[in-house]
């Protein structure tokens, strides 16, 4: 990615890159979406996008660095 990523650009990434893979490989939505809990990923607009698209994120604290595989 070129430049900074804000919440709107993150949503564009979800639609352009994640959703096609999601639709092809997980039609029953039997997965847990994992991100690293960065501020743009916690933005209200991103949370609404995930909710509207049935993207079920892994719930965890950003402060647990030992468990963050990203």
N, C-alpha and C positions, 0 to 999 in steps of 0.2 A: 504494500500500500504506500502510496505517495502522500506526504503531508500528514497532518494531524487527523486523528479519528475522533469525531464527536458522536453523539447519540444518533443523529440522523444518518451519518455514514455507516454506523454499526448496523442500523436497521436495513440499509441498502445491502450490506454484506449478507445479512441473514436471508433477504429475499433473493439476491442474485446467486449466492453460492451454497447456502445451507439448505434452503427449501427444495431445490431440485434433487439434492442427495437424499434428503428426508423423504420426499415423495417416492423416489425410486427404491430405496432400500428399507424403509420403515413405514409401509402404508398403514399398519395398525397402530402407529405411534408408540411402539413398545421400546422406548429408549428414555434415557435421562440425559438432558443437555447439560454439559459441563462447561462453564466459563470460569474465569479467574476472579470474578467479583470486583472488577475494576469499576470506578465511578460511572463511566459511561454505560456499563452493563447494568447498573442499578438505577439508571435514570427512569423516571416514571413513564416516559414515552416508549422506552425499550421494554419495560415490564408489561405495558399494555399490549405492545406488539406480540410479545411471547404468549401472553394470555389469549389473545384473539386468534393466534395461529396454533394453539394447542401444543406449544413448545414447553415441556415440563423441565424446568431447570433443577439442578442439584442444589439443595439448600445447605449452605455451610458458611462458616465464618471466614472472612478474609484473613483473620489473624492466626489461623492454624497453618503456618508455613510448612510444617513437616508433612502435612497431608495433601498439599497442593502439588499435583503432578505436573501442572503447567508451569 
